[in-house]
Every structure is written in C-alpha cells, then in structure tokens.
Amino acid sequence: MSSPELSLVGAYGSPYSRKMRAVLRYRRIPFRWVLRASPDARDLPAVPVALIPVLVFPGTDGAERSAMIDSTFQIRRLEAAYRERSIIPPDPATAFLDALVEDYADEWLTKAMFHYRWAYEADARKASRVLPLDVSFELSPARHEAATRAFAERQIGRLGVVGSSAATRETIEASYVRLLDLLAAHLTERPFLFGARPASADFALYGQLTQLAQFDPTPSAVAAERAPRVVAWVNRVEDLAWLEVADGGGWAPLEPLPATLRALLCEVGRTYVPFLLANDDALARGADAVVCRIDGARWEQKPFPYQGKCLRWLRAGHAALGDTDRARVDAALAGTGCEVLFGG
C-alpha cells in the first residue's frame, strides 16, 4: 500500500525549500510540491512562523493534518517516520559530524548566498525580477515592476542582518571560494561527504549551492570557472531518486578521517565557529552587536537568536554521545577549530 502523500510548500529561490525537495526525492517519499502564496497553498495548517519550506503531513486515523517548518527538524521527523534510504549515518560519531556540517551550510553558507544575491547589482536585478514570478506568471507589467522594486528594497535592506557589508565582503567571498575548492577536492575521492550515499549535510550544501552555483550570476560564474565538478554535483543532487543504495550500506567508516573531510571541518572552524561563539556571547550579554574577528578580519552584525539555539543544539548533541563516540568526534575535530565549541 502506498504511503499518504505529503505536501512541501516552498519556492524555487529558497535554498531550504530546494534542500527539502531533494531530500524527499532521494528518499522516494510521495509528496506534492506547492508554491508559496499560490492558490494550492491556501488553508494550510498553522505554523509558528511564516517561513518556508512548510512540510505538511496528512492526517491519519481521523487526525487533522499537521505542518512544520525548519528543514533540520523536518529531516529528523522524516527519519522517524520512514526507514528506507535514511540520510542520517547510523554511526553516532559520523552522524554528529554530519549535523555539524549541515548546520554550517544552513547558517554560515547562507550568508554568502544572501550576500551575493543582494550586494551585487546584476544579481539583485535578476533575483528581484525573476523570483516574484514564481507565484504567478500572470502579473501585469505594472504589478511586476512594483513587485520587483518592493522585493529588492526589502531584501537589500536586510543585508546587515546576515552580516554582509563592505567590511565583511572579502571574508564572505573568500569563504565561498574556499568551500568550492574544498568540496571539489572531496568529490574527486567520494560522491558524497560521508560515503557513497548522501547525508543531511550534502543536502544542506546542495540547497545553498542551487542559488550560489546555479542561479545568481556572480557566484555561479565563480563556481563554473573554479569548480565545475561542484556545479555538476549540484545538478546531480537535484534528483537522486535514481540512486540505488543497499539498506544500511554505502556509508564510509569515519576512521581514518579523509584529509578532504578534515579540510572542510577546518573551514567550519575558521569561519562559522568564531561567529557562533561571538554570537552566543552577545546574546548572553544582551549586546546590540556581534563583534569578532573571522579569518583575521573584523566581523560585525546584529545578534542572531536562532543561531544561539543552533549552538545549544550542537552542544547538546555532543553531550548526548556515548563516551567512546564522543572521544571519536573529539579526535576528528582536534585542531580544526571546531573543538572549542565543546570545551576542547
């Protein structure tokens, strides 16, 4: 008997929507793709915050439909509901590193995505003209121009929220270029981060790269020139329903840690970790600004409460590991810069 169909409400220009659509495709979970603000998106179950993607679960045994936001927790709920083609490695130590890299992609790489899209005139013009048409092709020219202006003004005005400024431009862009190089090097050894099958971190990286390496002109030109292997990988991850994986198979052992994966963890420690710690400190002090040095340069932005939660979740996951697995994680993180998140 087929499973009840889920609905995924999102947008093509949303990296998290693309992340979850690729997850559902790979896992072969029946679902319906619904564009945000389209007629089909009406009368959805309530969610706490108006964010996308929204994953809607059908009611069973007389229960009402339910909906949730936040791609990380959507993935975890799917893991509990569907056994086949899991994207969480069964080894607890590997699963923790997967969660760490997923968080980096969701919360740090998105800064590059937002920066390139709205800090560059050509990128902002494309995004502000194309993305409003996701909802309706039938917008009149006058309404389309009004939507273009409003969208651009709102998004450009939010650049500082993610930390994008003239002072941080070089830090953000250098971080993106290094990621392209690191991921390209890793993909010469393995098709995915943790073996021959994708994990949640693969889909998180993919989600941001659908915009950076495929849609926005400036970063996609950088990717095509510098890391064509990554561009091809993004095309592949778009729909991995074709990929056959043995039940429980395809995961590479964590030890010895591949040099390419260690290099990626060092990038997390070089950029995202100092921000996480400074953000946590600013939140604890009730400060108006996060001020720190990232990769030797000054970084300043408003505190971000959600990323304070991310740090707490990572620390809770580390603490929940058994002694042996925690020691394995600590050994993998030693010297990467990530160890300081957990007292190392």
Secondary structure by P-SEA (a helix, b strand, c coil): ccccbbbbbbccccaaaaaaaaaaaaaccbbbbbcccccccccccccccccccbbbbbbcccccbbbbccaaaaaaaaaacccccccccccaaaaaaaaaaaaaaacaaaaaaaaaacccaaaaaaaaacccccccccccaaaaaaaaaaaaaaaaaacccccccccaaaaaaaaaaaaaaaaaaaaacccccccccccaaaaaaaaaaacccccccaaaaaaaaccaaaaaaaaaacccccccccccccccccccccaaaaaaaaaaaacaaaaaaaaaaaaaacccccccccccbbbbbcccaaaaaaaaaaaaaaaaccaaaaaaaaaaaccccccccccc
